[in-house]
Amino acid sequence: MANIILTPVTLWKDFDESLPLDEEEISRKEENGLICREVYYYGRQTRKGRVKIFARFVAPAGAEEYPAVMMLFEAGLPVDRKLVEKFTSRGYAVLCVDYCGDDGTDTFTVYPEDVDYANYARAGRAMEYVDSTAKETSWYEWAAVARYSVRYLHEMPQVTRVGAIGIRTGGEILWKIAPYSELSCMIPVCAAGWIAYRNLDKFSDKAEQIFDEERHRFIAGIDSQSYAPYVKCPVLLLCAINDRKNNYDRAYDTFQRINPDVEKAILYSSRGNGLMGAHSMIDLNLFLDKYLKGRSVYVSGPADVSVGEDGKGNLIAKCKFDEGGEIVDCGIFFTEEISDCSAREWTRILAEEDDITDNACTIPFSVYAGSDKALIYSFVNYSNGFSVTSKIKGVPLTKKYRNTVPRSRVIYNHTDGLNGFTPYRQRTRVVADCFVDDASAVLELLPGYGGIAGISCELGLITYRVGESRYAAPDGANLQFDVYSEQGAVCKAIFVRTEEETKTLYTAEFKVKGGGKWKSEMFSPEEFKSDTGAPLSDFSQVDALIFLGEGKFVLNNIIWL
């Protein structure tokens, strides 16, 4: 059996999802116009018994009918009520399914002993590897739970249509059920397959990786890109750039594999350190409105981008967008560092309104003279609020262009606008590990002393420029920056450094008195200390620089001296 490579067709051909559910309600309460129920129902039969599925169901009280959303959260994380409330407030019922099993609480999905590896806390190799066949994996059991859960929703007389949202691991599960379950739409968030390729740089010049038999079993039977051609329902694929969970360079490859007859859209969220931006939530809401509520919503085709040279020797991007959409704004994101996908600095350039003709535009962009490769993709926001992006493309830089730029000691200046930083993802302040439900993650240019602007974000700021060749610290350099706070703030500057695949944080603290003039701060490497008190030896090989504060502050003129 160990040499059998099962595909999405052969793995699931004999799956029986017709067994009785035998629902058991264990709690019910009504509050804030919602009925909240905790239930058990049964899933598939194993050799030792049936899987007993635990779920929380929240629905509008008194409603005779409603569309429903099945939600699969990231493995190991609890149900996030704030995210659930976002959908119940829009008239959806939400079924939060526990696929992780025994987590030490009183209520969880109970797996028979012969599939104990389906318990996420004890999954071990059954999650990362296919040692026997794809059927003897955590993923198979989790997908089976999801399939029975979709059926559970369809057997409710009040439910009109069923959609599904899955976050990270939960999103990977959705790909595995979409060819078989009756879904009106699905939205994988930060989940696009290629798990077996996680540590392989798509844009590397190295030869294609040669996989052993185990990896081929995993790719064929588990990795989501293998399921994409069989998906039957509309798909909205949302991916956060710089998310350390997975490498999403290949997300568009999964997107392209989806059956061409299926309606689909893709959006990268680039400026959030693994966060899903506001445009992602707008897309999500519009997509559900269209496919679960039957509303007329324009969902555009993907954007496109190509790179060339103008008549003056400048490097330019040529963007094309769906001709059926009314463009509000559009542009490109590009980066020159490509090895670590979670530590790239993506620079945004917005197209000038006068340069957009027939839903196409040309945008010049400047790369560092020392770079030999860049990555680029285009984006567009339409008048109905829907947004899409293009494929990420690799751009070999084989010559010096007229708009090539030299190395810079200036990491950030207010003339950069909102480029150079992204909001910092503080896991305790985000929803479901990737969404923000308020304005705390909005980047702002705010005036400091004398009306001089600086960059600010309530959640915190992170820049990856310090890891790029263009902005790398010279030998013996110190870090200097200007900071202003109207009310006063206690702040931290934190360098992230990777040493032998271990990431270490080096922190320096400083206080900013309220009001007054801009305060200039200067730090040597040794003033940044790890948790153990070890000093940072120098500013080489750093991945990122983070600024956090208790109190609002504004930054400007960040330079190496």
N, C-alpha and C positions, 0 to 999 in steps of 0.2 A: 504493500500500500504506500510505502514512503516515497516511491518513485512516481506515483500517480499525480499528474498535474491537472487539477480540477479548474474549470473555467466558470464564469457566472452561469452558464447554461447547465453544465454537468453537475455543479455543486448543488444547485437548488431544484433540479428536475423532479426529485421525489419528495420534496418538502410538503408536509401536510399541515395546513393552517385551518383545517375544518373542524378541529376538536372543539367541544363546547367550552365557552368561556367561564361559565359558573361564577359570575361576579359576586363578590362579598364586600358590602359597604362597611367600613370600620369607623368612620366618623362623618358627620355632616354639620355644617353651620352656615348661617346666613349673615352676612355683614356687608355694609356699603353697597347694597344692591346686587351682591354676588352670592351664588350658592357655591360653597367650597366643600368638596367631598374627597375623602381618602378611601381608596378602593384596592382590593386584590382581584385579579382575574387570572385565569390559567393560560399558559403558553404551550410550547411544544412538549412532546413526550420524549424523554430520554430512556435509556435502559433502566434507570433507577427511579423514575417517576416523572412528574410533570413540573415544569417551571411555573412558579407562583409569582406573578408580576405585580409589583406595587406601583401605584400611580396616584397623582393628585389631579383632580379635575375641578376646574373653576369655570363657571358659566353665569351669564346674566340671569338674575332671579326673575321669574315670571315670564320669560320669553318663550314663545311657542316654538320658535325655530331659530337657528343661528349656524353660521359656518364655524368650523373648529380647526384649531392648529395643534398638531402634536409637536411638543418641544423636547429635544434631547440636548441637555446641557453638557458642557465639557466634563469628561470623566474625572471623578474625584472632587467635584465642586457641587455645592448644594443648589437646590432650586432658588433662583433669584426672583423674589416676589416683585421687585420693581419692574423687571422686564415682563413678567406675566401681566402685571397691571397695565402696561403699555398696550397690550393687545385686548384685554378685557374691556378697557375704556373705549375701544373702537368697535365693540359689539361682538368680539370673537369669544368662543369658548376655548379654553386651553387645557390640554392634557400633558402634564409633566411626567414623563415616564422614567422610572429608575431602571437603568440597565446595568448599573455598577454592582448591585448585590450587596453583600454583607459589608457594612461600613461602620459597625459598632453601635448604630442607633437601634431603636425598637422596631422600626418599620423599614423594610427593604425588600427587593426582589429576592426570592429564595430559589437558588439553583440546586438541583439534585447533586448528590456527592460525586457522581461520575463526571460532572462537568464543573467541578469546583473552580477550575481556572477561569470561569466566567465572572467570578467575583473579582472586580478590578484590583482590589488590594492584594490579591493572591494570583494575579494573572500570569506573572513571570514570562517565560518564553512563549506562552500561548498567545500573547498579544503581539509580540515583535517578530515571531518566527513561525514557519509552518514546518514542523519537524516530521509530521506524518502526512496528513492532507489538510486542506483548508477547512474541512468540516470539524477538525479537532482543534479549533482556535476560539479565543474569546470573541472574535469578530462574528463568527458564525452564530454564536449564542445571542450576542447583542442584536444582530440583525433579525434573528428569529423573534426576539422580544418586541422589536419595533413593528414587525409584520403583524403580529397578533394585536398590537396596540392600535394600528390603523383599522384593523377589522373591528376592534372594540368600539371605536368611534362611529364606524359605519352602521353598527347595529343599534345606535341610539336614534330613535325616531325624530328627535329635535334637530339633529345635525343635517345640514343641507349639503355642504361640501367639506372636504378634508384636505388641508395643506400641512406641510411639515417644515420646521426650522431646526437645524442642527448646528451646534457650535463646536468647532474643532473635532474632537473624537466623535461627538454626536453627529456632526455633519458628514464625516466619513461613513458612518452607519447608514445615513440616508441614501447615499449612492448605491448601497448594496440592496436596498429594498425598492428603489424607484422603478426597476424593470418589472416588478411583480405586484406591488401594492397599488391599490386604487387611490392615487393622489391627484388632486387638482393642480397642485404646484409644489415645488420644494425649493428651499433656500439654504444651501450649505454655507456656513460662515467660517472662513479660515479653514476650509477643508476641500482639497482638490486632488487628493491622491498622491502618487509618487513617493510614498513613505519609504520604499526601498531605496530611493534615490536621495534621501534626506541630506546626506553629507557630500553629495556630488554636485559640483558646480556645473550647471548647464552650459555656461558660456566659457568654460575652460578650453584651452587649446589641446588638452590631453585627449588621448584616444578614448573611445567609448568603453565604459566599464563592462567587464566580462563577469557575469553572475554565475554562481554555482546552482545546483539543482534546487536547493532550498529556497534561494531567492526567486527562482522562476516559479516555484509553487506559490510563493507569497504574492508575486506580481500578478499572476494569472487569476488566482482565486480570491485575493483580498484587496489589493490596491485599487483605488476607486476609478482610475483611468480605464481599467479593464471593463468596468460596468457602464461607462458613459455611453457607448454605442447602443445600449439596450434600454436606456431611460425613455419613458413614455410620456412624462408630464413636463410642463414648462419649468424651466430652471433659472433661478437668479443666483449667480455665483458671486459672493462677496469675499474679498481677500484683503487682509491688512498687511501692508508692506512692513518690513522690519519686525515681524512677529517671530520670536525665537522658537515657537512650537514646531513649525515646519518651514520648508523652503517653497515659496509660492512662485518661483520663476517659471515653473512648468504648469501653473494653473490654467493658462490659456490653452495648453496642449490638451488638457482634459476637456475644457470647454469646446474645442474644435471637434473632439471625438463624439460629442453628443449627436444623436440622430438628427440629421439636417431638417427633418420634418417637425422637430420639436421647437417651440418658441423658447428663446433663451436670451439672457443678457449677462454681462460681466462688468464688475466695477472693482478696481483696486482703490484702497484707501491708503494714501501714501504718507501722510504727514501726521502719524499718530503713534509711532513706537509700538505697533501692535494693536492700536485702537481703531475701531470702526468710526469714521467721521459722520458728520450730520447728513451728508449726501447718501451714505449707505442706509441710514434709517429711513430716509425719505423714499429711496428706491424700494426698500422692503415693504413699507406701507402701501405704496402704489401697486406693487406686484400682487400683494394679497388682495387689495381692493379689486383688481382686475380679475383674478382667477378664482377667488372665493366669494366675492360679492357680485361679480358679473358687471362691474362698472367699466365704462369706456375709458381706457387709459392707454396713452401712446407709449409703447415700449420699443425703443429704437434698436436697430442692428448695431453691431460693434463698430467702434471707431477704427481708423487705420492710420499708420504713420510710416513714412519712408524718409531716408536721410540722403542728402546730396550736397551740391555746391552751387552757389549762385554765380552770376557772371563776373563778380568782383573777387571771387576766391573765398567767400565766407561759407562756413558750415551752416546748413539750414535743414530744418525739418519740414516736410510736406505732410499736412494732415487732411484727411477726408472723413466726413461724417455723413450719417444717414440723411438723404435729401428730404425725407418726409418730416423732419423735425425743425422746430423754430429755435435757433440757438440763442441762448442767453450769454454764455461765455464758453471759451474753449482754449486749449493750449497744450503744453507738453510738460512732462517731468523727465529729468535726465540725471544720471549719476555716472561717475567715472571710476568708482571703486567697485569691483564686481566679485571679489572672492568670498566675502562673508555677507550673505544676503541680509542678515539681520543688523548689519552695521553700515548701511549705505546712506549717504546724504543725497536725498532727491531734491533737486532744484526745480522750482515751478516757474514757468514763463507763460504769461497770459497773452493770447493773441489780441492785437488791437482791433477794435470793432471795424475800422475801415479796411482792414486786411482780410476780412472774411467775405468770400464771394462764392456763391453756389455751394454753401456748406463745406467749404474748403479754405485752407489758409496756409501760409508759409511763414515759418518762425525761425529767425537766426538764433543760434545758441553758441556760447563760447566755452571751449574746453581748455584744460590746462595743457601747456606746451609739452609737459613730460608724460602725458597719458597716451597709451597706445590702443585703448578700447573704451567705449562708453556704452551705456544702456539707456534706452529711451522708450517712452510710450506717450500716447496722446489721450486727452480727456475732453469731454463735452458735457455741458449742463443745458438741458432744454427748458422751454418755457413752462412746461407742466411740472417741472421739478425733477424729472427723471434724468439720471446721469449714467454714462457708460465710459469705458476706457478701451484702449487697443491692446494688442499683444505687446509684451516687452521684447524689444529687439536689440540684439547686439550690434554695435557699430565699430568696425575696425578703423582706427585713426592712422592712416598710412602716410599722411603728409602733414605739413604745417599749414594751417588755414589763416586767412587774414585776420579773423576774429579770435585766434588763439590767444590765451592770456598767460602771464608769467606766474611764478610762485608768489604767494602772499603771506605776510606775517599777520595780516588783519583777518581774524577768524570771523568777526561779525562787526558791522557798523549799521546804524539805522537806515542808511541808504540801501541796504539789502532788503528792506521791507520785512516781510514775513519769511523770507528764505533764510536758511541757515539753522533753523530750530524747528522742532516739533514738540507738541505737548508730551510730557513725561507720563507714562502709564503707571500710576500708583494703584496697585491691585485692590487696596482697601477702599478706593474711591470710584471704582468703575462698576458698571452693571454687567453681570455674567462674564466677567473677566475681559470684556472687550468693548462694551458700549459705554457712552457717557450720557447721562440723562439730564444734564444741565449745561450751563455755559462755562463750566470750569475748565474745559479743554480747548477753549477758543484762544488762538493766538491773537494778540493785540499789539498795535503800535500806540503807546501812550506817551503823553508829554511829561518830561521831567523838569528840572530847574531850567529856567530860561526858555521854556517851550521846546527844548530839544527832545526829540522823540527817542524812545527805546522800546525794546521788545519785552512783552510780559505774558504770563499765562498763570492762572490761579493754580492749576494742577501741578505746575512745574515745567521746566524746559530741559530739553536734551538736544545736543548737537553732535552729529557724527563727523563734522568737518575736521576735527582734530585728528582723526584717523586717516584722512585723505592726504595724498602726496602734495596736492596744491597748498594745503594749509598746515603741513606737518611742522612740528616745532624744530627750530634750528638747535644745534648742539649748545648746551649751556644756557638755554632760554629760560626766562621766568614768564609766568602768566599774569597779565594785567587786564583789568576791566573797570568800567565805570558803572556805578549802581546808584539808584535813587529810590527812595520810598517816602511817600507823603506822610504816612502814619507811623513809620518805623517797622523794621522786620529783623528777625533772626534767621540767617540764611546758611546754607551749605553749598559748597562747590564740590562735586564728586567726579573723579576720573574713573572710568571703567577700563581695566587692562586685562588682556588675555595672556596667560602664561601657561604653556603646555595644556591648552584647552580648558584651563581653569580661570574663571573670571573673578577678579578681585576688585573691590571698590576701595578707593582711596579718598578720604574726606578731609576738607578743611572748612572750619566754621568762621563766620564773620557776622557782625551786627551792623545794621544801618539805622542811624538815628532819623527820626521823622523830620520832614521838611529840610530846609537848608539847601546847599548846593549838591551837585553830583559828588559822590565819594569815590575816589580812586583806590582800588585794592590791588596789591601785588603779592604773588605767592611764588616761592621756589618749589621745586618738586618735593623736597624733603618735608615741607609743611603739610603735605597730603599724607594721611596715615590710614592704614588698613584697620580692620576690627581688632587685630592683634597688636596694633601699635607700630607695625613695620612701615617705614617711610617709602614713598615712591622714589625710585632711584633717578628717574628722568622722565621726560614726557614722550619718549619714543614708544612705539607699539601700543599706544592707547587707542581704544575703540570709540570712546564717547566722553562727553563732558556734560554733567547734569547740574542744574541749579534748582534747589528747593528752598522754600522759605515759609516761616510762620509769619504771615503778613504779606501784603502785596508789594512787589518790588519791580523795578524796570532796569534792564541791562542795555549797555551800549559800549562801543569801542573795546571789544575783546581782542587782545593782541598778544603776540609773543615779543618779549623784550629781552 
